[in-house]
Amino acid sequence: MTPREKHLQAIAEIADEHGYTVEDILGPCRHKHLVSVRHQCFAMFYDRGYSTPEIGRIMNRDHSTVCHALNKRAI
């Protein structure tokens, strides 16, 4: 299993818990609940030791978006 497949599997597990698909999580939609699930994925990867640029590449987002989400989690 490649690293990309492992990442997608981890995202799929969180997405399934909330009734979304991986495509929903990685897509451009900004509905409030979907964004909240996406932020959970950011936090999961961050807790596993990934840097914000790495998480951004995995999740198709800019690293500053990841930083913002992680800072919101701390509040």
C-alpha positions as a Markdown table, in Angstrom:
| # | Residue | x | y | z |
|---|---|---|---|---|
| 1 | Met | 0.0 | 0.0 | 0.0 |
| 2 | Thr | 1.4 | 3.3 | -1.0 |
| 3 | Pro | 1.5 | 6.3 | 1.3 |
| 4 | Arg | -1.1 | 8.1 | -0.8 |
| 5 | Glu | -3.4 | 5.0 | -0.4 |
| 6 | Lys | -2.9 | 5.1 | 3.4 |
| 7 | His | -3.8 | 8.7 | 3.5 |
| 8 | Leu | -6.9 | 8.2 | 1.5 |
| 9 | Gln | -7.9 | 5.3 | 3.6 |
| 10 | Ala | -7.5 | 7.4 | 6.8 |
| 11 | Ile | -9.6 | 10.2 | 5.2 |
| 12 | Ala | -12.2 | 7.6 | 4.1 |
| 13 | Glu | -12.6 | 6.3 | 7.7 |
| 14 | Ile | -13.4 | 9.8 | 9.0 |
| 15 | Ala | -15.6 | 10.6 | 6.0 |
| 16 | Asp | -17.6 | 7.4 | 6.5 |
| 17 | Glu | -18.2 | 8.2 | 10.2 |
| 18 | His | -20.0 | 11.4 | 9.1 |
| 19 | Gly | -21.7 | 10.2 | 5.9 |
| 20 | Tyr | -19.3 | 11.8 | 3.4 |
| 21 | Thr | -17.0 | 10.5 | 0.7 |
| 22 | Val | -13.3 | 11.1 | 0.2 |
| 23 | Glu | -14.2 | 13.3 | -2.8 |
| 24 | Asp | -16.4 | 15.4 | -0.6 |
| 25 | Ile | -13.7 | 15.9 | 1.9 |
| 26 | Leu | -11.0 | 16.8 | -0.7 |
| 27 | Gly | -13.4 | 18.9 | -2.8 |
| 28 | Pro | -14.0 | 22.6 | -2.8 |
| 29 | Cys | -17.4 | 22.6 | -0.9 |
| 30 | Arg | -17.4 | 24.9 | 2.1 |
| 31 | His | -20.6 | 23.8 | 3.9 |
| 32 | Lys | -20.1 | 24.2 | 7.7 |
| 33 | His | -20.4 | 20.6 | 8.7 |
| 34 | Leu | -18.2 | 19.4 | 5.8 |
| 35 | Val | -15.5 | 21.9 | 6.8 |
| 36 | Ser | -15.7 | 20.7 | 10.4 |
| 37 | Val | -15.0 | 17.1 | 9.2 |
| 38 | Arg | -12.2 | 18.3 | 7.0 |
| 39 | His | -10.6 | 20.0 | 10.0 |
| 40 | Gln | -10.8 | 16.7 | 11.9 |
| 41 | Cys | -8.7 | 15.2 | 9.1 |
| 42 | Phe | -6.2 | 18.0 | 9.4 |
| 43 | Ala | -6.0 | 17.4 | 13.1 |
| 44 | Met | -5.6 | 13.7 | 12.7 |
| 45 | Phe | -2.6 | 14.1 | 10.3 |
| 46 | Tyr | -1.1 | 16.8 | 12.5 |
| 47 | Asp | -1.4 | 14.5 | 15.6 |
| 48 | Arg | 0.4 | 11.8 | 13.5 |
| 49 | Gly | 3.4 | 14.2 | 13.1 |
| 50 | Tyr | 2.8 | 15.6 | 9.6 |
| 51 | Ser | 3.8 | 19.2 | 8.9 |
| 52 | Thr | 1.3 | 21.7 | 7.6 |
| 53 | Pro | 2.7 | 21.7 | 4.1 |
| 54 | Glu | 2.5 | 17.9 | 4.0 |
| 55 | Ile | -1.1 | 18.0 | 5.2 |
| 56 | Gly | -1.9 | 20.6 | 2.6 |
| 57 | Arg | -0.5 | 18.4 | -0.2 |
| 58 | Ile | -2.5 | 15.4 | 1.1 |
| 59 | Met | -5.8 | 17.4 | 1.5 |
| 60 | Asn | -5.4 | 19.6 | -1.7 |
| 61 | Arg | -5.2 | 22.8 | 0.4 |
| 62 | Asp | -2.7 | 25.5 | 1.0 |
| 63 | His | -0.6 | 25.1 | 4.2 |
| 64 | Ser | -2.0 | 28.4 | 5.6 |
| 65 | Thr | -5.5 | 26.9 | 5.4 |
| 66 | Val | -4.3 | 24.0 | 7.5 |
| 67 | Cys | -2.6 | 26.4 | 10.0 |
| 68 | His | -5.8 | 28.4 | 10.3 |
| 69 | Ala | -7.8 | 25.2 | 11.0 |
| 70 | Leu | -5.4 | 24.0 | 13.6 |
| 71 | Asn | -5.3 | 27.3 | 15.3 |
| 72 | Lys | -9.1 | 27.3 | 15.5 |
| 73 | Arg | -9.0 | 23.9 | 17.1 |
| 74 | Ala | -6.8 | 25.3 | 19.9 |
| 75 | Ile | -9.3 | 28.0 | 20.8 |
